[in-house]
């Protein structure tokens, strides 16, 4: 890899090399091992200590332990200090402890109308979302838009009554779209909770297992879907993730039933 390569390209290149089976680093220039000495020169002996240095070396030196901040505590403090959604996005962009930010192209904060009655929480950005800087813009996002349109909702609707607001548990794309790690979710949870508080929707829609696990502490979306519960102080409806529906066409019947249930609740 080139020394002037940016960190995102370098990480993507390294991941590609690992996927290709590369397991050894080789120098750019060949090494003539026959020209190497049979024995390495012996290490130089340290110079003898002077009487003053011996006295100092014999005194135990107290080294204070390095202070380590707790990432979750720091996230809670940072999120609590955000008075607006813009403040929260700025706090996320400067939060240093989540390493996902080092390999992602963009911070995927939200999309839609922040005054909407419905707030959708997904899992994490994928490749298309990372490129666009918005959640749910790939194939799953296109299906989600069609699902919402079927009950008269839209992420870009000017009327808050018919609009939706969308975010994710993680604002940065995990490498190779892997599942979120527990420590990553723990760090982002204070920001997500504050996000819901600032947007203040009427209902939350949790798309998939990871959103349910983050907000409700429960998994098993095929059992949870369609059952209203409560999370973050809001009515919550777990639903099947659109990516799952693309793989399991038969499950669209359950998703349609959940959409009708959501529409009925909004009407009442």
N, C-alpha and C positions, 0 to 999 in steps of 0.2 A: 504494500500500500504506500501511496505517496505521502511524504511528511506534511504537505500542505492541504491534505484532504480534510473536509469538514467532518465533525464528529458523527453526523447522521449517515453520510455516505460511507464513512469508515466502518461504522457498526453494521450497516446493511451488507457491506462487502465481506466483513468477517463472518456474519451469519450465513451468507451464501457459501463461503469456503467450507464452513463446518458442515453444511448440508451436503456439499459435494464429496465429503469424506476426508478432507484435509485434516491431518492430526499432528503435523510437524511443521515448525517454522524453519525455513532455509534461508541462508544469507543470499544477498543479491550477487555477491562475488564468490567464485569457487575458492575453497580452502585446500591447499596442498598439505595434507596431513603427514606426508613423508618428510616434509621440510620442518616439521615441528620438532623441538628437542625431545630426547628420550625422557628427560626428567625436567620438571618445572623447577626453577630456582627456588631455593629455600626462602621462606619469609624472613625479612629482617627482624632481628631481635629488638625489642623496645629499649630505648635508652634508660639507664638506671635513674631512679628517682633521686633528686636532691633531698637533703634532710628536711627542708621546708615542705617539699612536695609529699614526702612520706608522711609528715604530720597531717597534712590536709587530707591525704587519701585514707588515713586511718580513722578519720572522724566520719561517722555515719551521716550521709546527706539525706535530708528530708525532701522528697519530691512530692508535691501535692498532686493528687490524682486529677487527671484531665476531666474537666466538666463536660458531661454529655447531656444534651437536652433531649427530652422525650419527644419523638416526632408527633405522637398523638396529642400530647398536651400543647405543643406548639401549634398544631393545626386547630385545636379548639380555641386557643387565644386569638389566632389570626382570623378565624371565621367569625368569632364573636365581635371583633372590631369592625366588621363590614356592615355599614349602614344601608348600602344599596347593592343592587346586583352588579353594578359596575365596580364597586369596591371589592366585592367578593371575587370577581374575575381577576382583578388586579392582585388580590391576595394569593389566589391560586397560582398566578403566573410567577410570583416571587417565592413561592414555597419551595425550599431547597431539598427536602428529604425524600421525595418520591423519585426514584431513578428512572421511571418510565419517561419522564420529561426529556431525558438526555437522548433517547432514541426516537422520539416522536417529532414529526414535522410541525405540528401545530397543537395548540391547546383547544380542545373541543368543548366549549362551555355550554352553549344552548342554541336553540332555534325556536322560532315561533313567537307568539304573542305572550309576553310575560304577565299580562293581565288576564289571561285565559282562565276559565273555570277548571279546565282539565290540564293536569301536568303529567307527562309520561316520563318514566325513568327507565332507561335501558341499561345495558351492561357496560360497554366500553366502545370506543371508536374502532372501526375497521380501517382497511387501507383507504377506501374512498372517503370516509369521514376524516381521516387524518389529512388527506390532501385538501379537502374542501374546507376544513375547520368547522364543520357543522355535523350534528348527529343525524343518523338515519338518512343517508343520501345514496347508499348503494341499492342493490336489488331489494334487500329487506326494507329499506326506507321507502322505496317506490311502492312496495306492497302495502306498507303501513299507510301511506297517503291514500291509496285506493280504499283501504278498509275504513279510514276516517271519513272519506268522502261519501261512503255508503250510508252513513248516518248524519250527514250534513255538517261534518267538522272539517277544519283545515288548519294547518299550522300557520298559514299566511293570511287568515281571515282577519279583517280589521275589527270585526265585532267580537268582543271578548266572550259573548255567549256562544259563539260558534267556532271559536279558535281553540287551539291547543298549544301548550308550551312543552318543549322536549329537552331533556338533559340525560346524562349517563352517570352511573356510579363512579367510573373512572373518567377523567377528562383527557387522558393520554392513551394512545394505542399501545397495548401490550405487544411485545415482539412476536411476530408470526401469528397474531390473533390468539395467543394462548389465553387460558382462563386467568382471571385476576387472582393474585396471591392474597392470603388473609391479611398480611401486614399492609399491603397496598390499599385494601378496602378499609382497614382500620384508620389509616391516615386520611383517607378522603371522606370518611363518614361525617366528620364535623362540618366539612364544607357542604356536603349534600344536605345535611339537616338544616343548615343555615340557608341554603338555596331554597328549600321548601318554605321556610319561614318568611323569607323576603318576597317570594312569588305569591304565597298565600292562596293556592288554588282551592277549589271546592272539593275536588277528588284527586286522588293519585292513581295512576295506572302503572303497575309494575310489570315490565315486559321480561319474562323469563326467570330462570332460577337464580341468577346472580343478583338481580334487583330484589327479589324476594328475600334472599339470604341477607342482603345488606340492610334492608329496611325492617323486615319482620324477624330476622334470625331463623328463618325456616326455608327448607328446600322441598323439592317435589312438586314442580309446577303443574304436572298433570293432575295432581290431587288438589292443589291450591286454587287453580284457575276457576273463575266463575263464582267464588265465594267472597263476599264482601267482608272486610275486616278493618282493622285500624292500625295505622303506622304514622309516626311523626305527628300524632294528634289529628290526622286527617282520615276520612274514609278511603279505603284502599281496595282496588280490584286487581288481583293478579290475572295476567293474561299470557297466553302462549306467545313466544317471541316470533316475529315475522320470519326470521331466518329458519326457525323450526317448521313453520308452515310451508316454506318453500321445499323442504325435504319431505314433509309428511302432508300430502295434499288432503288426506281424509280428515285431518285435524282442523281444517278450515270451518267445518260445521260447528265445532265447539267455539272457535273464535267468533263466528257470526252470532252465536247465542250470547256471548259475552258483550259484543258490541250493542246488541239490542237491549241488553240489561243496562249498559251504560247510558244509552239514549233515554231509556225510561226513567232512570234516576235523575238525569239532567232535566227532563221535562217536569218532574215533580218537585 
